[in-house]
Amino acid sequence: MITSSALRSFLSWRRAAALLLTSCTLALAACSANSSDGTPSFSTSTSDPGTGHLHGLGVDPADGAVYAAGHLGVFRIDGGKAARIADRYQDTMGFTVTGPRTFLGSGHPDPSDPKATSPHLGLIRSTDAAKTWKSVSASGKADFHALQAAGDQLYGFDSQSGQLWASSNQGRTWQQRATEVMGDLAAHASQPERVWATTREGLKVSEDGGRTFTPVPGAPALAAIDRPSPDLLVALTADGRVVTSRDGTAWSERGRLPDGARPTVLAAPSPSRLLAADATDTIHESTDGGRSWNLLYRGADEAHSGHY
């Protein structure tokens, strides 16, 4: 049952989200054409507002395609373009690929969705590469800004409670564990109880499934982290360096994002294949473990802050 205060909050969110989406669309439409002297001219046509700030990247093992999740939808990245999936503007804050065509997400519903009853999606799952989504749990309660699967274990940082949530049954039920503001999570199926988290105080690690966390001495200031294999941590520093470590105690620099990019998102489907988004929502790909990078998609010029 929805309380009156929750209903007011939801209606306020929907109005604000719809206004933001309309403003983005109209702003892009207004500058979609130039006059003869090169200055922007106004147009009455509409234009897709793009990805919005990106929060997640992943590779579908079904076909190797790259997907990006942002404030304004989920997108398939191909040929330098971001193709919106199912014409949906769902604000996808948490996102991870867990199998062929199988994605997990969280965030906020499409402002135009008449079936939406809460600003918080909880955990949702797609089994058709983001064409459709179904609610799994915590609808109306959780807004996971980070999701990390480690075999049968699933972790999510919930921005509403400020806690790490843990599930051993694919997100159907949860336990609330450590209270800690986290930006990114890393874990591996070989050691599901060991969880790494980027925080405002630096890198921290848990050895008990996220119940407690301790600082990692000597770790660089990290913007994002992943664990693509049992003996490898891959991370991006705040200034765009690619660093790796076996156990978090000693780090080596492997490469750097191009053009001074400030990273916000990292996904490592394998030790060699890395995906990164920067503060302008530009997406880069490396196929040699971060030594060199190729441009997949060029985002907006406006830079965003980190995703805490």
BELGI-V70828 format. One record per pair of residues at least 12 apart in sequence whose ideal C-beta (glycine too) atoms are under 7 Angstrom apart, sorted by the first residue. I is the first residue (numbers start at 1). J is the second residue. D is the distance in Angstrom with one decimal. If there is no record, write none. Layout:
i=I j=J d=D
i=I j=J d=D
This chain:
i=2 j=117 d=6.5
i=9 j=119 d=6.7
i=10 j=118 d=5.6
i=10 j=119 d=5.2
i=13 j=119 d=3.9
i=14 j=111 d=5.6
i=17 j=108 d=6.8
i=17 j=111 d=4.0
i=18 j=111 d=4.1
i=21 j=49 d=6.7
i=21 j=72 d=7.0
i=21 j=89 d=5.9
i=21 j=111 d=5.8
i=24 j=49 d=3.6
i=25 j=46 d=5.7
i=25 j=47 d=6.4
i=25 j=49 d=5.0
i=28 j=47 d=4.2
i=28 j=49 d=5.7
i=29 j=43 d=5.5
i=29 j=45 d=5.7
i=29 j=46 d=5.2
i=29 j=47 d=4.6
i=30 j=42 d=5.0
i=30 j=43 d=6.6
i=32 j=45 d=6.5
i=32 j=47 d=5.3
i=48 j=84 d=6.5
i=49 j=72 d=5.7
i=50 j=72 d=6.6
i=50 j=82 d=6.9
i=50 j=300 d=6.5
i=51 j=68 d=6.1
i=51 j=70 d=3.9
i=51 j=72 d=5.9
i=51 j=73 d=6.9
i=51 j=75 d=5.6
i=51 j=82 d=5.4
i=51 j=281 d=5.7
i=51 j=299 d=6.7
i=52 j=70 d=4.3
i=52 j=71 d=3.0
i=52 j=72 d=3.5
i=53 j=70 d=5.8
i=53 j=71 d=4.9
i=53 j=281 d=6.2
i=53 j=304 d=4.8
i=54 j=68 d=5.5
i=54 j=69 d=7.0
i=54 j=70 d=4.4
i=54 j=264 d=6.8
i=54 j=265 d=5.7
i=54 j=277 d=4.4
i=54 j=281 d=4.8
i=55 j=69 d=5.8
i=55 j=70 d=6.2
i=55 j=92 d=6.6
i=55 j=93 d=5.2
i=55 j=94 d=7.0
i=55 j=95 d=6.4
i=55 j=265 d=6.6
i=55 j=307 d=5.7
i=56 j=69 d=3.8
i=56 j=92 d=6.6
i=56 j=94 d=6.7
i=56 j=95 d=2.8
i=56 j=96 d=6.7
i=56 j=265 d=6.4
i=57 j=265 d=5.4
i=57 j=267 d=4.1
i=57 j=275 d=4.4
i=57 j=277 d=6.0
i=57 j=283 d=6.9
i=58 j=95 d=6.6
i=58 j=96 d=6.2
i=58 j=97 d=3.5
i=58 j=103 d=6.9
i=58 j=267 d=5.5
i=59 j=97 d=6.4
i=59 j=269 d=4.3
i=59 j=273 d=7.0
i=60 j=97 d=6.1
i=60 j=100 d=6.7
i=60 j=101 d=6.1
i=60 j=129 d=5.8
i=61 j=99 d=6.8
i=61 j=100 d=5.1
i=62 j=100 d=3.8
i=62 j=101 d=5.0
i=65 j=78 d=6.8
i=66 j=275 d=6.4
i=66 j=296 d=6.3
i=67 j=130 d=6.6
i=68 j=82 d=6.5
i=68 j=283 d=6.1
i=69 j=92 d=3.8
i=69 j=95 d=3.6
i=69 j=105 d=6.5
i=70 j=92 d=6.7
i=70 j=281 d=6.9
i=71 j=91 d=5.1
i=72 j=89 d=5.4
i=73 j=85 d=6.7
i=73 j=88 d=5.5
i=73 j=89 d=5.2
i=73 j=90 d=6.0
i=74 j=90 d=6.9
i=74 j=92 d=5.5
i=74 j=130 d=4.3
i=77 j=283 d=6.0
i=77 j=296 d=5.4
i=77 j=297 d=5.0
i=80 j=297 d=6.1
i=82 j=297 d=5.6
i=85 j=130 d=4.3
i=85 j=131 d=6.1
i=86 j=130 d=7.0
i=86 j=131 d=4.9
i=88 j=110 d=5.3
i=89 j=110 d=4.6
i=89 j=111 d=6.6
i=89 j=112 d=7.0
i=90 j=107 d=6.6
i=90 j=109 d=6.0
i=90 j=110 d=4.8
i=91 j=107 d=4.6
i=91 j=108 d=4.0
i=92 j=105 d=4.9
i=92 j=107 d=4.7
i=93 j=106 d=5.8
i=93 j=107 d=3.7
i=93 j=143 d=6.2
i=93 j=144 d=6.9
i=93 j=145 d=5.0
i=94 j=106 d=3.8
i=94 j=107 d=6.4
i=94 j=144 d=3.8
i=94 j=145 d=5.6
i=94 j=146 d=5.9
i=94 j=147 d=4.3
i=94 j=156 d=6.4
i=95 j=147 d=6.7
i=96 j=147 d=4.5
i=96 j=148 d=6.6
i=96 j=149 d=6.1
i=98 j=149 d=5.0
i=101 j=127 d=6.0
i=101 j=128 d=5.8
i=101 j=129 d=4.5
i=102 j=126 d=7.0
i=102 j=127 d=5.3
i=103 j=126 d=4.6
i=103 j=129 d=7.0
i=103 j=130 d=5.7
i=104 j=123 d=6.5
i=104 j=125 d=5.6
i=104 j=147 d=5.4
i=104 j=171 d=6.9
i=105 j=124 d=5.0
i=105 j=133 d=6.7
i=106 j=121 d=5.5
i=106 j=122 d=6.6
i=106 j=123 d=5.8
i=106 j=124 d=6.6
i=106 j=142 d=6.7
i=106 j=143 d=6.2
i=106 j=144 d=3.6
i=106 j=147 d=6.5
i=106 j=156 d=6.9
i=107 j=121 d=5.5
i=107 j=143 d=6.5
i=108 j=120 d=6.7
i=108 j=121 d=6.3
i=109 j=121 d=6.0
i=118 j=139 d=6.3
i=118 j=140 d=3.6
i=120 j=140 d=5.6
i=120 j=141 d=6.3
i=120 j=142 d=6.3
i=120 j=143 d=4.7
i=120 j=160 d=6.7
i=121 j=139 d=6.5
i=122 j=135 d=6.4
i=122 j=137 d=5.7
i=122 j=138 d=3.3
i=122 j=139 d=4.0
i=122 j=140 d=6.7
i=122 j=141 d=5.9
i=122 j=142 d=4.8
i=123 j=136 d=4.3
i=123 j=137 d=5.0
i=123 j=138 d=5.6
i=123 j=142 d=6.8
i=123 j=144 d=6.6
i=123 j=156 d=6.9
i=123 j=171 d=4.5
i=124 j=136 d=6.2
i=136 j=171 d=4.8
i=136 j=172 d=6.4
i=137 j=171 d=5.5
i=137 j=172 d=5.7
i=137 j=173 d=6.7
i=137 j=174 d=6.7
i=138 j=174 d=6.7
i=141 j=160 d=6.8
i=142 j=156 d=7.0
i=142 j=158 d=4.5
i=142 j=160 d=6.1
i=142 j=165 d=6.8
i=143 j=158 d=6.4
i=143 j=159 d=4.8
i=143 j=160 d=5.2
i=144 j=156 d=3.8
i=144 j=157 d=6.3
i=144 j=158 d=5.7
i=145 j=157 d=5.5
i=145 j=159 d=4.8
i=145 j=307 d=6.5
i=146 j=182 d=6.1
i=146 j=184 d=5.7
i=146 j=185 d=4.8
i=148 j=185 d=3.9
i=148 j=186 d=6.6
i=148 j=187 d=5.2
i=150 j=187 d=3.7
i=150 j=188 d=5.7
i=150 j=189 d=5.3
i=150 j=192 d=4.0
i=151 j=189 d=3.2
i=151 j=192 d=5.2
i=152 j=168 d=5.9
i=153 j=166 d=6.8
i=153 j=168 d=5.9
i=153 j=192 d=3.9
i=154 j=167 d=4.5
i=154 j=170 d=6.3
i=154 j=171 d=5.2
i=155 j=185 d=5.5
i=155 j=187 d=6.3
i=155 j=195 d=6.0
i=155 j=210 d=6.0
i=157 j=182 d=4.3
i=157 j=185 d=6.5
i=161 j=176 d=6.5
i=162 j=179 d=5.5
i=162 j=181 d=6.2
i=163 j=176 d=4.8
i=163 j=177 d=6.5
i=163 j=178 d=6.7
i=163 j=179 d=5.0
i=164 j=177 d=4.8
i=164 j=178 d=4.9
i=164 j=180 d=6.6
i=164 j=182 d=6.7
i=164 j=210 d=4.3
i=166 j=209 d=5.7
i=166 j=210 d=5.3
i=177 j=209 d=6.9
i=177 j=210 d=4.2
i=177 j=211 d=4.9
i=178 j=206 d=6.8
i=178 j=210 d=5.5
i=178 j=211 d=6.1
i=178 j=212 d=6.1
i=178 j=213 d=5.5
i=180 j=197 d=6.7
i=180 j=199 d=6.1
i=180 j=213 d=5.8
i=181 j=199 d=6.2
i=181 j=200 d=6.1
i=181 j=308 d=6.1
i=182 j=197 d=4.4
i=182 j=198 d=6.7
i=182 j=199 d=5.7
i=183 j=198 d=4.3
i=183 j=199 d=6.8
i=183 j=306 d=6.2
i=183 j=307 d=6.0
i=183 j=308 d=4.9
i=184 j=198 d=4.6
i=184 j=224 d=4.7
i=184 j=225 d=5.3
i=185 j=197 d=5.6
i=186 j=225 d=4.5
i=186 j=226 d=5.2
i=186 j=227 d=4.2
i=186 j=233 d=6.5
i=187 j=227 d=6.2
i=188 j=227 d=4.6
i=188 j=230 d=5.5
i=190 j=230 d=4.0
i=191 j=230 d=6.8
i=193 j=207 d=6.5
i=193 j=208 d=6.1
i=193 j=209 d=4.5
i=194 j=206 d=6.9
i=194 j=207 d=5.8
i=195 j=209 d=6.8
i=195 j=210 d=4.9
i=196 j=225 d=5.7
i=196 j=227 d=6.8
i=196 j=233 d=6.7
i=196 j=248 d=6.8
i=197 j=213 d=6.3
i=198 j=222 d=4.9
i=198 j=224 d=6.8
i=198 j=225 d=5.7
i=200 j=308 d=6.8
i=201 j=215 d=6.7
i=202 j=215 d=6.0
i=202 j=219 d=6.0
i=202 j=221 d=6.7
i=203 j=216 d=4.3
i=203 j=219 d=3.9
i=203 j=222 d=5.5
i=203 j=248 d=6.7
i=204 j=216 d=6.3
i=205 j=248 d=6.1
i=216 j=248 d=4.7
i=218 j=249 d=6.6
i=219 j=248 d=6.1
i=219 j=251 d=6.8
i=220 j=237 d=5.0
i=220 j=243 d=6.1
i=220 j=251 d=6.0
i=221 j=237 d=6.1
i=221 j=238 d=4.8
i=222 j=235 d=4.7
i=222 j=236 d=6.8
i=222 j=237 d=6.0
i=223 j=236 d=5.1
i=223 j=237 d=6.6
i=223 j=238 d=5.0
i=223 j=263 d=4.6
i=223 j=264 d=6.4
i=223 j=306 d=6.4
i=224 j=236 d=4.8
i=224 j=263 d=5.8
i=224 j=264 d=7.0
i=224 j=265 d=5.8
i=224 j=266 d=3.6
i=225 j=266 d=6.7
i=226 j=266 d=5.4
i=226 j=267 d=6.3
i=226 j=268 d=3.9
i=228 j=268 d=4.0
i=228 j=269 d=6.8
i=228 j=270 d=5.5
i=228 j=271 d=4.9
i=229 j=271 d=5.3
i=231 j=246 d=5.4
i=232 j=244 d=6.3
i=232 j=246 d=6.8
i=232 j=271 d=5.5
i=233 j=245 d=4.7
i=233 j=248 d=6.1
i=234 j=268 d=4.8
i=234 j=274 d=6.5
i=234 j=290 d=6.9
i=236 j=263 d=4.0
i=236 j=266 d=5.0
i=236 j=276 d=6.1
i=240 j=256 d=5.5
i=240 j=257 d=4.0
i=240 j=260 d=6.5
i=240 j=261 d=5.1
i=240 j=262 d=6.2
i=240 j=263 d=5.7
i=241 j=253 d=5.4
i=241 j=256 d=5.1
i=242 j=254 d=4.6
i=242 j=255 d=4.4
i=242 j=256 d=6.4
i=242 j=290 d=3.3
i=254 j=289 d=6.0
i=254 j=290 d=4.5
i=254 j=291 d=6.0
i=255 j=290 d=4.2
i=255 j=291 d=4.4
i=255 j=292 d=6.6
i=257 j=276 d=6.0
i=257 j=278 d=6.5
i=257 j=284 d=6.0
i=257 j=293 d=6.1
i=258 j=284 d=6.9
i=258 j=293 d=5.5
i=261 j=278 d=3.8
i=261 j=282 d=6.9
i=262 j=278 d=5.6
i=262 j=279 d=4.3
i=262 j=303 d=7.0
i=263 j=276 d=5.4
i=263 j=278 d=5.5
i=264 j=277 d=5.5
i=264 j=278 d=6.2
i=264 j=279 d=5.7
i=264 j=304 d=6.8
i=264 j=306 d=6.1
i=264 j=307 d=5.8
i=265 j=277 d=4.0
i=271 j=289 d=5.9
i=272 j=287 d=6.0
i=272 j=288 d=6.2
i=272 j=289 d=5.0
i=273 j=287 d=5.6
i=274 j=286 d=4.4
i=274 j=289 d=6.8
i=274 j=290 d=5.4
i=279 j=303 d=4.1
i=279 j=304 d=5.2
i=280 j=299 d=4.8
i=280 j=300 d=5.9
i=280 j=301 d=6.2
i=280 j=302 d=6.9
i=280 j=303 d=5.5
i=281 j=299 d=3.0
i=281 j=300 d=5.7
i=282 j=297 d=6.6
i=282 j=298 d=5.2
i=282 j=299 d=4.3
i=283 j=296 d=4.4
i=283 j=297 d=4.3
i=284 j=296 d=6.4
